[in-house]
């Protein structure tokens, strides 16, 4: 795919967390095509390595690194390793995140009798599961930012891009922890943007609408490949009437990282959602 917006990242060092996943590996490829040297971080090194190899095969520069974004010491060690390999980080894309079944209710609406029924209701949510989801999304953004922003402060033109979600605006049913955690990411994006505004770092976020990925496929598709009732609701609430394709995030990504086109933009959360956030349902 051609470089969207002609954003030139030649000579830049880009770090992508969660790069073993569908969307974040695509981000890594886009950054490499724009000329950046890309460090793909993931707790699943094999997955990240596979995508790094694809970038290298395309003629790009990439290397995979094993990283647990919930371990500060590991994040700092990986940051040092990336600097030794490529140089100081110019771009950090905080893509690591996700949900956990232990923090998800079985039903959208609570009904009388659910407490004693064979169903996972609000009252059955596991505290450790909820904590894991909050930590993975919020701390999993904060800790890598601490590790890599050390290399950015005082250098003009550096960027941090966080990944928020539609459920940061309005919580989705069944997933209270994930919704709350992504709301925290949007808030944290604004906080960071203010905090780093005088040392050369812009901080923004993308809020993807609904994309069918490995992470959510069981919620969206039945085992026989037919759409679930939830998919029907999502598409009915998306004015464009379809799921997004991963490459439809490319323009938002490269625009926000473009220091000419977006030089005065910091602290924004940009929805890429087919109109979902604009639609009242009526």
Secondary structure by P-SEA (a helix, b strand, c coil): cccccccccccbbbbbcccccaaaaaaaaaaaaaccbbbbbccaaaaaaaaaaaaaaacccbbbbbbccccaaaaaaaaaaaaaccccccbbbcccccccccccccccccccccccccccccccccaaaaaaaaaacaaaaaaaaaacccccccccccbbbbbbcccccccccccaaaaaaaaaaaaaaaaaaaaaccccccccccccccccccccccccccccccccaaaaaaaaacccccccccccaaaaaaaaacccccccccbbbbbccccccccccc
